Each structure stands twice: as structure tokens, then as C-alpha cells.
Amino acid sequence: MSRRCLTSAMPVLPFVIAVASLAAAPDAAGAAATSSVPRTADGQPDLQGIWDFRTITPLQRPPALGDKAFFTEEEAAAFERQENRRQNRDLIDPKTGGLNYPPGGVVPYNEVWYDRGNQVVKTRRTSLIVDPPTGRIPYTPEGQKRADRRALDSQNTEHGHPIANSYEDRPLQERCILGSNAGPPMLPGPYNNNVQVFQNRDYVVLLVEMIHDARSIPLDGRPFTGIPQWKGESRGHFEGDTLVVETRNFKRETTFPGSSANMQLTERFTRTDPDTLLYEFTVEDPATWTRPWTAAIPMSRTQGPIYEFACHEGNYALPGILAGARADERAAAEAALKKHEP
């Protein structure tokens, strides 16, 4: 896959529309928008700008931490150092493998590509999930099976290549259909953890340059059409100073491992001060999770520009994966014939 991140500056869009809003995280109660928060001409909080949501805080709390929701200052600093070292792609030995890479596998990017941030030190949270209190995704047994199966299908086969009977076997991110951190919902990824928000009275637009993704969200109260879409259908409205965006009617699974087309998503964006946009999302899917669960990510205002991410341009990885799988199949068939030759 071609991942060209620093090629051309993001042009200013000719239209100004944009964003989704969320209520404050449980631990941020009382951090409501203040009079210092800029307002639009129609009196709503001005959510526009470029917001950075990179963080090394894991989505789920490491099991060894149990019910520990917050680190001490010293623990947070130590965790950040350890995680940056554990995830460092330059330290992976190709012979023995490492995080997400089997022995003998190819490490596609070196460490210079990665931008993990330091939200652990900033928030001291042990997970982005704030509800349930365990900080863990509450999978149903069937949901866990689907999540595990998707993880295995994207990494393993008896020949050492990912499952690749067809392009449809490959993840949506790999096919340049949905970007992993573009969502919805948006989750921090290895890099390009920026969202640009455009806003007017009738629309909000969320632009994430991860597979060049822009979500146009109407605020005019129109009903859902029920037409399935890759990113679902989104409708937004303000509740006080929080922009609430509800999304449903997904075409199939989303970027969440194991989720189904029936997932319903509620996002909330609250500008708690001039330089912070609190992003919180709640997901619900009885076929996947035993209960709704919520994550919260404080986004920091940052200077632009955002650079183009041209995923599909020169995307040679997908035909390469399929060709490799076919080559393995031919080699296996030839070996079987030789084994039975007199």
C-alpha cells in the first residue's frame, strides 16, 4: 500500500461545514465549555481548527492493571518509556519477530513513521475506555470469536501469508476504503492522528487524512435514510455546548475488530477550553458486546497544515498479497504432485 504522507499541503476547502460533538468524559465532569471558548455567528461553540488526538494510552486497559484507572505521575512516565520501546519498529529482529510481526516477516515501516504521543503523562489514564470501569471491551462470546478470527485472517495461513483468497478477505484499511483512525469512531493510530473540523449552521465536516476521509454531517434535523454506507449515516445536533453525532446504517463491519453492520455510534465533541476538544464516543452492538461502552480522548489544538495521504495511488501491496498467495498455492500443488510421482 502506498502511504504518501508528506506530499502536498491540504487545500482550503471551498465549503465550510463540519464536526461532531460529545459529552465530557466521566472523569471530566464539570469541564464544560466556558465563556473563553470561541463562538460562531449563530452562537454555537466554534469547533473549527486542526486537532491532534495522538496518544500512547491503549484503548483497553492491560489486564495486569485490574481496576486501576489512573497511573501515578511516576508510573505514567515509566509506562510511556516502556511502551515506546516495546513498539519501536527499529528494534524488531526479523529472525525472531516482534510486536504484530511473525518470525521471518517483513516490517513495512521503520520508527520514523510513528507518532504515538504522550497522553499517558497528560491524563494518567490506563485506558481510553472510561466505561465499563474495567477499561476493557465487553465482548460477547460470539463477538470475541469474530474479533479473533479477523485478527488471525489478517495475519496467518498455513503458508505464512495472510488469508488472501480474494481482495474481499483483506481488511478495509488495506483496501483503502476506510482509514483505521478515521473511523467512525476516530481512534488514535500509528500516525496521521489529526482531524480538521469545518463548521457552519447546517453542517459539520470532519477531515482525517488517513485514506483522505471526509465526513459531512448535517445538522438540520433530517431523518436517516436507512441506506447502508461504509462509514454509516451520521446526523448531528447540539446539546448545550456539546455537538452530538449519531451514526448508524453501516454497510458491514466497521474498523472495530468483530463489530457488525448493526453497530450504533454516538460521538460527542465538547470544546472545554480554547486549546482542547474533548472527544468521547459510545458504541452499541448486542451481537458483539454485552453492553454499550465508552472511550474518551482529549484532542489538542495544533497548527497545520495537514498533508495529503494518497492511499490508493500506486497501491501495489494488494495485488502483491494476492499474487503471493497464488504462488504459494501453485508451489503446494507442485509439491503434492512430486510427492506422488513414482
C-alpha positions as a Markdown table, in Angstrom:
| # | Residue | x | y | z |
|---|---|---|---|---|
| 1 | Met | 0.0 | 0.0 | 0.0 |
| 2 | Ser | 1.3 | 3.4 | -0.9 |
| 3 | Arg | 1.3 | 5.7 | 2.2 |
| 4 | Arg | 2.4 | 9.1 | 0.9 |
| 5 | Cys | 2.0 | 11.4 | 3.9 |
| 6 | Leu | 4.1 | 14.5 | 3.1 |
| 7 | Thr | 3.4 | 15.3 | -0.5 |
| 8 | Ser | 1.1 | 18.4 | -0.9 |
| 9 | Ala | -0.4 | 20.8 | 1.5 |
| 10 | Met | -4.1 | 20.4 | 2.3 |
| 11 | Pro | -6.0 | 22.9 | 0.2 |
| 12 | Val | -8.6 | 25.1 | 1.9 |
| 13 | Leu | -12.0 | 23.6 | 1.2 |
| 14 | Pro | -14.4 | 25.9 | -0.7 |
| 15 | Phe | -17.2 | 24.9 | 1.7 |
| 16 | Val | -17.2 | 25.4 | 5.4 |
| 17 | Ile | -19.0 | 22.7 | 7.2 |
| 18 | Ala | -18.0 | 20.2 | 9.9 |
| 19 | Val | -17.9 | 18.4 | 13.2 |
| 20 | Ala | -19.4 | 16.1 | 15.7 |
| 21 | Ser | -19.8 | 16.6 | 19.4 |
| 22 | Leu | -19.5 | 14.6 | 22.5 |
| 23 | Ala | -20.3 | 15.0 | 26.2 |
| 24 | Ala | -17.4 | 15.2 | 28.6 |
| 25 | Ala | -15.8 | 12.0 | 29.9 |
| 26 | Pro | -16.9 | 10.8 | 33.2 |
| 27 | Asp | -13.7 | 11.9 | 34.9 |
| 28 | Ala | -14.1 | 15.3 | 33.2 |
| 29 | Ala | -17.5 | 16.2 | 34.7 |
| 30 | Gly | -17.6 | 19.9 | 35.2 |
| 31 | Ala | -15.1 | 20.7 | 32.4 |
| 32 | Ala | -17.9 | 22.3 | 30.4 |
| 33 | Ala | -17.2 | 24.9 | 27.8 |
| 34 | Thr | -16.5 | 28.3 | 29.3 |
| 35 | Ser | -17.0 | 31.9 | 28.1 |
| 36 | Ser | -13.4 | 31.8 | 26.8 |
| 37 | Val | -14.5 | 29.3 | 24.1 |
| 38 | Pro | -15.0 | 31.0 | 20.7 |
| 39 | Arg | -18.5 | 31.1 | 19.3 |
| 40 | Thr | -19.8 | 31.0 | 15.8 |
| 41 | Ala | -22.1 | 33.7 | 14.4 |
| 42 | Asp | -25.2 | 31.7 | 15.4 |
| 43 | Gly | -23.9 | 31.3 | 19.0 |
| 44 | Gln | -22.7 | 27.7 | 18.9 |
| 45 | Pro | -19.2 | 26.7 | 20.2 |
| 46 | Asp | -16.7 | 27.2 | 17.4 |
| 47 | Leu | -15.2 | 23.7 | 17.0 |
| 48 | Gln | -13.2 | 24.6 | 13.9 |
| 49 | Gly | -9.4 | 24.0 | 13.6 |
| 50 | Ile | -7.0 | 21.2 | 13.5 |
| 51 | Trp | -7.0 | 18.9 | 16.4 |
| 52 | Asp | -4.3 | 16.3 | 17.4 |
| 53 | Phe | -5.5 | 13.1 | 19.0 |
| 54 | Arg | -2.3 | 11.0 | 19.1 |
| 55 | Thr | -1.7 | 9.1 | 22.3 |
| 56 | Ile | 0.1 | 6.0 | 23.5 |
| 57 | Thr | -2.6 | 5.3 | 26.0 |
| 58 | Pro | -4.1 | 1.9 | 25.0 |
| 59 | Leu | -7.8 | 1.5 | 24.1 |
| 60 | Gln | -8.1 | -1.3 | 26.6 |
| 61 | Arg | -6.5 | -1.4 | 30.0 |
| 62 | Pro | -3.8 | -4.0 | 30.2 |
| 63 | Pro | -5.2 | -7.0 | 32.2 |
| 64 | Ala | -2.4 | -6.9 | 34.7 |
| 65 | Leu | -3.6 | -3.4 | 35.9 |
| 66 | Gly | -7.0 | -4.8 | 37.0 |
| 67 | Asp | -9.3 | -1.9 | 38.1 |
| 68 | Lys | -6.5 | 0.7 | 38.3 |
| 69 | Ala | -8.0 | 3.6 | 36.2 |
| 70 | Phe | -5.1 | 6.1 | 36.7 |
| 71 | Phe | -1.3 | 5.9 | 37.0 |
| 72 | Thr | 0.7 | 8.0 | 39.4 |
| 73 | Glu | 2.9 | 10.6 | 37.7 |
| 74 | Glu | 5.9 | 8.3 | 38.0 |
| 75 | Glu | 4.0 | 5.2 | 36.8 |
| 76 | Ala | 2.7 | 7.2 | 33.7 |
| 77 | Ala | 6.2 | 8.2 | 32.8 |
| 78 | Ala | 7.6 | 4.7 | 33.2 |
| 79 | Phe | 4.7 | 3.2 | 31.1 |
| 80 | Glu | 5.3 | 5.7 | 28.3 |
| 81 | Arg | 9.0 | 4.8 | 28.2 |
| 82 | Gln | 8.3 | 1.1 | 28.2 |
| 83 | Glu | 5.6 | 1.2 | 25.5 |
| 84 | Asn | 7.7 | 3.4 | 23.2 |
| 85 | Arg | 10.5 | 0.8 | 23.5 |
| 86 | Arg | 8.2 | -2.2 | 23.1 |
| 87 | Gln | 6.5 | -0.8 | 20.0 |
| 88 | Asn | 9.7 | 0.5 | 18.4 |
| 89 | Arg | 9.9 | -1.0 | 14.9 |
| 90 | Asp | 13.6 | -0.4 | 14.6 |
| 91 | Leu | 14.2 | -2.8 | 17.5 |
| 92 | Ile | 12.3 | -5.8 | 15.9 |
| 93 | Asp | 14.6 | -8.7 | 14.9 |
| 94 | Pro | 13.3 | -10.0 | 11.6 |
| 95 | Lys | 14.5 | -13.5 | 12.5 |
| 96 | Thr | 12.6 | -13.8 | 15.8 |
| 97 | Gly | 9.7 | -11.4 | 15.1 |
| 98 | Gly | 8.2 | -8.9 | 17.5 |
| 99 | Leu | 5.0 | -6.9 | 18.2 |
| 100 | Asn | 2.5 | -7.8 | 15.4 |
| 101 | Tyr | 5.2 | -9.3 | 13.2 |
| 102 | Pro | 5.8 | -13.1 | 13.0 |
| 103 | Pro | 9.4 | -14.5 | 12.7 |
| 104 | Gly | 10.6 | -14.0 | 9.2 |
| 105 | Gly | 8.0 | -11.4 | 8.4 |
| 106 | Val | 8.6 | -8.0 | 6.8 |
| 107 | Val | 8.4 | -4.9 | 9.0 |
| 108 | Pro | 7.0 | -2.4 | 6.5 |
| 109 | Tyr | 7.8 | 0.9 | 8.2 |
| 110 | Asn | 10.6 | 2.0 | 10.4 |
| 111 | Glu | 10.2 | 4.0 | 13.6 |
| 112 | Val | 10.5 | 7.4 | 11.9 |
| 113 | Trp | 6.9 | 7.0 | 10.6 |
| 114 | Tyr | 5.3 | 6.6 | 14.1 |
| 115 | Asp | 3.8 | 9.3 | 16.2 |
| 116 | Arg | 2.4 | 7.9 | 19.4 |
| 117 | Gly | 2.1 | 11.0 | 21.6 |
| 118 | Asn | 2.3 | 11.2 | 25.4 |
| 119 | Gln | -1.3 | 11.3 | 26.6 |
| 120 | Val | -0.5 | 8.8 | 29.3 |
| 121 | Val | 1.6 | 11.5 | 31.1 |
| 122 | Lys | -1.1 | 14.2 | 30.3 |
| 123 | Thr | -4.1 | 12.3 | 31.6 |
| 124 | Arg | -2.5 | 9.4 | 33.5 |
| 125 | Arg | -5.4 | 7.2 | 32.3 |
| 126 | Thr | -4.6 | 3.5 | 31.9 |
| 127 | Ser | -7.0 | 3.1 | 29.0 |
| 128 | Leu | -9.1 | 5.2 | 26.6 |
| 129 | Ile | -12.1 | 3.2 | 27.7 |
| 130 | Val | -13.8 | 5.0 | 30.6 |
| 131 | Asp | -16.9 | 2.8 | 30.8 |
| 132 | Pro | -17.1 | 0.0 | 31.9 |
| 133 | Pro | -14.9 | 0.5 | 34.9 |
| 134 | Thr | -12.8 | -2.5 | 33.9 |
| 135 | Gly | -11.4 | -0.4 | 30.9 |
| 136 | Arg | -12.0 | -3.5 | 28.7 |
| 137 | Ile | -14.2 | -4.1 | 25.7 |
| 138 | Pro | -17.2 | -6.2 | 26.9 |
| 139 | Tyr | -17.3 | -8.8 | 24.1 |
| 140 | Thr | -20.0 | -11.4 | 23.8 |
| 141 | Pro | -18.6 | -14.9 | 23.2 |
| 142 | Glu | -19.5 | -14.7 | 19.5 |
| 143 | Gly | -18.2 | -11.1 | 19.3 |
| 144 | Gln | -14.9 | -12.3 | 20.7 |
| 145 | Lys | -14.7 | -15.1 | 18.2 |
| 146 | Arg | -15.3 | -12.7 | 15.3 |
| 147 | Ala | -12.6 | -10.3 | 16.6 |
| 148 | Asp | -10.1 | -13.2 | 17.0 |
| 149 | Arg | -11.0 | -14.6 | 13.6 |
| 150 | Arg | -10.5 | -11.2 | 11.8 |
| 151 | Ala | -7.1 | -10.8 | 13.6 |
| 152 | Leu | -6.0 | -14.3 | 12.5 |
| 153 | Asp | -7.3 | -13.9 | 9.0 |
| 154 | Ser | -5.3 | -10.7 | 8.5 |
| 155 | Gln | -2.0 | -12.3 | 9.7 |
| 156 | Asn | -1.9 | -16.1 | 9.3 |
| 157 | Thr | -2.2 | -19.0 | 6.9 |
| 158 | Glu | -0.5 | -22.4 | 6.7 |
| 159 | His | 1.9 | -20.9 | 4.1 |
| 160 | Gly | 2.9 | -17.9 | 6.2 |
| 161 | His | 0.9 | -15.3 | 4.1 |
| 162 | Pro | -2.3 | -13.6 | 5.2 |
| 163 | Ile | -5.6 | -15.1 | 4.1 |
| 164 | Ala | -6.0 | -13.9 | 0.6 |
| 165 | Asn | -8.4 | -16.0 | -1.4 |
| 166 | Ser | -9.9 | -12.7 | -2.7 |
| 167 | Tyr | -9.4 | -9.0 | -2.2 |
| 168 | Glu | -12.6 | -9.2 | -0.1 |
| 169 | Asp | -10.6 | -11.2 | 2.5 |
| 170 | Arg | -8.4 | -8.2 | 3.2 |
| 171 | Pro | -9.1 | -5.5 | 5.8 |
| 172 | Leu | -11.0 | -2.4 | 4.7 |
| 173 | Gln | -7.9 | -0.2 | 5.7 |
| 174 | Glu | -5.7 | -2.3 | 3.5 |
| 175 | Arg | -8.1 | -1.9 | 0.6 |
| 176 | Cys | -8.0 | 1.9 | 1.1 |
| 177 | Ile | -11.8 | 2.0 | 1.8 |
| 178 | Leu | -11.6 | 3.1 | 5.5 |
| 179 | Gly | -8.7 | 4.6 | 7.4 |
| 180 | Ser | -8.1 | 2.9 | 10.8 |
| 181 | Asn | -8.0 | 6.1 | 12.8 |
| 182 | Ala | -10.6 | 8.0 | 10.6 |
| 183 | Gly | -13.4 | 5.8 | 11.9 |
| 184 | Pro | -16.1 | 6.4 | 12.7 |
| 185 | Pro | -15.3 | 6.4 | 15.5 |
| 186 | Met | -11.9 | 8.0 | 15.4 |
| 187 | Leu | -9.2 | 6.1 | 17.3 |
| 188 | Pro | -5.5 | 7.0 | 17.6 |
| 189 | Gly | -3.3 | 5.1 | 15.1 |
| 190 | Pro | 0.4 | 4.9 | 14.3 |
| 191 | Tyr | 0.4 | 8.3 | 12.5 |
| 192 | Asn | -1.8 | 11.0 | 10.9 |
| 193 | Asn | -3.7 | 11.5 | 14.2 |
| 194 | Asn | -5.2 | 14.8 | 13.2 |
| 195 | Val | -8.7 | 15.9 | 12.4 |
| 196 | Gln | -9.6 | 19.2 | 10.7 |
| 197 | Val | -13.1 | 20.5 | 11.6 |
| 198 | Phe | -15.2 | 22.8 | 9.4 |
| 199 | Gln | -18.5 | 24.1 | 10.6 |
| 200 | Asn | -21.4 | 26.3 | 9.7 |
| 201 | Arg | -25.1 | 26.5 | 10.8 |
| 202 | Asp | -26.2 | 23.4 | 8.7 |
| 203 | Tyr | -23.2 | 21.1 | 8.5 |
| 204 | Val | -20.0 | 19.9 | 10.2 |
| 205 | Val | -17.2 | 18.2 | 8.3 |
| 206 | Leu | -14.5 | 16.0 | 9.9 |
| 207 | Leu | -11.5 | 15.7 | 7.6 |
| 208 | Val | -9.0 | 13.0 | 8.6 |
| 209 | Glu | -6.1 | 12.5 | 6.1 |
| 210 | Met | -6.0 | 8.7 | 6.6 |
| 211 | Ile | -7.2 | 7.4 | 3.3 |
| 212 | His | -8.3 | 11.0 | 2.5 |
| 213 | Asp | -11.5 | 10.7 | 4.5 |
| 214 | Ala | -14.1 | 13.5 | 5.0 |
| 215 | Arg | -17.4 | 13.0 | 6.9 |
| 216 | Ser | -20.1 | 15.6 | 6.0 |
| 217 | Ile | -22.6 | 15.6 | 8.9 |
| 218 | Pro | -25.9 | 17.5 | 8.5 |
| 219 | Leu | -27.2 | 19.5 | 11.5 |
| 220 | Asp | -30.6 | 20.3 | 10.0 |
| 221 | Gly | -32.6 | 17.5 | 11.7 |
| 222 | Arg | -33.2 | 15.4 | 8.6 |
| 223 | Pro | -34.1 | 11.8 | 9.2 |
| 224 | Phe | -31.9 | 8.8 | 8.5 |
| 225 | Thr | -32.4 | 7.3 | 5.0 |
| 226 | Gly | -31.6 | 3.7 | 6.0 |
| 227 | Ile | -29.2 | 3.3 | 3.1 |
| 228 | Pro | -26.1 | 1.4 | 4.3 |
| 229 | Gln | -22.8 | 3.2 | 3.8 |
| 230 | Trp | -19.2 | 2.3 | 4.5 |
| 231 | Lys | -19.0 | 5.0 | 7.2 |
| 232 | Gly | -22.6 | 4.7 | 8.1 |
| 233 | Glu | -25.1 | 7.6 | 8.1 |
| 234 | Ser | -24.4 | 10.5 | 10.5 |
| 235 | Arg | -26.7 | 13.1 | 11.9 |
| 236 | Gly | -25.6 | 15.8 | 14.3 |
| 237 | His | -27.2 | 18.3 | 16.8 |
| 238 | Phe | -26.1 | 20.4 | 19.7 |
| 239 | Glu | -27.0 | 19.6 | 23.3 |
| 240 | Gly | -25.9 | 22.7 | 25.1 |
| 241 | Asp | -22.2 | 23.3 | 24.2 |
| 242 | Thr | -21.7 | 19.7 | 23.1 |
| 243 | Leu | -22.1 | 18.6 | 19.5 |
| 244 | Val | -23.6 | 15.1 | 19.4 |
| 245 | Val | -23.3 | 12.9 | 16.3 |
| 246 | Glu | -25.3 | 9.7 | 15.9 |
| 247 | Thr | -24.3 | 7.2 | 13.3 |
| 248 | Arg | -26.0 | 4.0 | 12.1 |
| 249 | Asn | -26.6 | 2.0 | 8.9 |
| 250 | Phe | -23.1 | 0.7 | 8.4 |
| 251 | Lys | -22.6 | -1.2 | 5.2 |
| 252 | Arg | -20.8 | -4.1 | 7.0 |
| 253 | Glu | -18.2 | -4.4 | 9.8 |
| 254 | Thr | -16.5 | -1.2 | 10.9 |
| 255 | Thr | -12.9 | -0.6 | 11.9 |
| 256 | Phe | -13.6 | -2.2 | 15.2 |
| 257 | Pro | -12.4 | -5.9 | 15.3 |
| 258 | Gly | -15.5 | -8.1 | 15.3 |
| 259 | Ser | -18.2 | -5.3 | 15.1 |
| 260 | Ser | -21.2 | -5.8 | 12.8 |
| 261 | Ala | -23.2 | -3.7 | 10.5 |
| 262 | Asn | -25.7 | -3.2 | 13.3 |
| 263 | Met | -23.3 | -1.1 | 15.4 |
| 264 | Gln | -24.7 | 2.2 | 16.5 |
| 265 | Leu | -22.4 | 5.0 | 17.4 |
| 266 | Thr | -22.8 | 8.2 | 19.4 |
| 267 | Glu | -20.0 | 10.7 | 19.4 |
| 268 | Arg | -19.7 | 13.9 | 21.5 |
| 269 | Phe | -17.4 | 16.9 | 20.9 |
| 270 | Thr | -17.0 | 19.5 | 23.7 |
| 271 | Arg | -14.6 | 22.4 | 23.5 |
| 272 | Thr | -13.5 | 22.6 | 27.1 |
| 273 | Asp | -11.1 | 25.4 | 26.6 |
| 274 | Pro | -9.6 | 27.3 | 23.6 |
| 275 | Asp | -6.9 | 24.6 | 23.1 |
| 276 | Thr | -8.8 | 21.4 | 24.0 |
| 277 | Leu | -11.6 | 19.5 | 22.2 |
| 278 | Leu | -12.9 | 16.6 | 24.3 |
| 279 | Tyr | -13.9 | 13.7 | 22.0 |
| 280 | Glu | -16.0 | 10.9 | 23.5 |
| 281 | Phe | -17.8 | 8.0 | 21.8 |
| 282 | Thr | -20.2 | 5.3 | 22.8 |
| 283 | Val | -20.8 | 2.2 | 20.7 |
| 284 | Glu | -23.6 | -0.3 | 21.0 |
| 285 | Asp | -24.0 | -3.7 | 19.2 |
| 286 | Pro | -25.7 | -6.5 | 21.1 |
| 287 | Ala | -24.3 | -9.0 | 18.5 |
| 288 | Thr | -20.8 | -8.0 | 19.5 |
| 289 | Trp | -20.8 | -6.5 | 23.0 |
| 290 | Thr | -22.7 | -7.4 | 26.2 |
| 291 | Arg | -23.3 | -3.7 | 26.8 |
| 292 | Pro | -22.6 | -0.2 | 25.4 |
| 293 | Trp | -19.1 | 1.0 | 26.1 |
| 294 | Thr | -17.4 | 4.4 | 26.1 |
| 295 | Ala | -14.0 | 5.9 | 25.3 |
| 296 | Ala | -12.7 | 9.4 | 25.8 |
| 297 | Ile | -9.8 | 11.2 | 24.1 |
| 298 | Pro | -8.8 | 14.9 | 24.8 |
| 299 | Met | -7.7 | 16.4 | 21.5 |
| 300 | Ser | -5.2 | 19.3 | 21.5 |
| 301 | Arg | -5.3 | 22.2 | 19.1 |
| 302 | Thr | -2.4 | 22.2 | 16.7 |
| 303 | Gln | -1.0 | 24.2 | 13.8 |
| 304 | Gly | -1.4 | 22.9 | 10.2 |
| 305 | Pro | -1.2 | 22.2 | 7.5 |
| 306 | Ile | -2.5 | 18.7 | 7.2 |
| 307 | Tyr | -0.7 | 16.9 | 4.3 |
| 308 | Glu | -2.3 | 14.6 | 1.7 |
| 309 | Phe | -2.4 | 10.9 | 2.4 |
| 310 | Ala | -2.8 | 9.2 | -1.0 |
| 311 | Cys | -3.6 | 5.6 | -0.1 |
| 312 | His | -4.8 | 4.3 | -3.5 |
| 313 | Glu | -2.1 | 5.9 | -5.6 |
| 314 | Gly | 0.3 | 3.2 | -6.5 |
| 315 | Asn | -1.3 | 0.7 | -4.1 |
| 316 | Tyr | 0.8 | -2.3 | -5.2 |
| 317 | Ala | 0.5 | -4.1 | -1.9 |
| 318 | Leu | -2.9 | -5.7 | -2.5 |
| 319 | Pro | -2.1 | -7.3 | -5.9 |
| 320 | Gly | 1.2 | -8.4 | -4.4 |
| 321 | Ile | -0.5 | -10.1 | -1.5 |
| 322 | Leu | -2.9 | -11.9 | -3.8 |
| 323 | Ala | -0.1 | -12.9 | -6.2 |
| 324 | Gly | 1.9 | -14.2 | -3.3 |
| 325 | Ala | -1.0 | -16.4 | -2.2 |
| 326 | Arg | -1.5 | -17.8 | -5.7 |
| 327 | Ala | 2.2 | -18.5 | -5.9 |
| 328 | Asp | 2.1 | -20.4 | -2.6 |
| 329 | Glu | -0.9 | -22.4 | -3.9 |
| 330 | Arg | 0.9 | -23.4 | -7.1 |
| 331 | Ala | 4.0 | -24.4 | -5.2 |
| 332 | Ala | 2.0 | -26.5 | -2.8 |
| 333 | Ala | 0.2 | -28.2 | -5.7 |
| 334 | Glu | 3.5 | -28.9 | -7.5 |
| 335 | Ala | 5.0 | -30.4 | -4.3 |
| 336 | Ala | 2.0 | -32.6 | -3.9 |
| 337 | Leu | 2.4 | -33.9 | -7.4 |
| 338 | Lys | 6.0 | -34.7 | -6.9 |
| 339 | Lys | 5.3 | -36.5 | -3.7 |
| 340 | His | 3.0 | -38.9 | -5.6 |
| 341 | Glu | 5.3 | -39.4 | -8.6 |
| 342 | Pro | 6.7 | -42.9 | -8.9 |
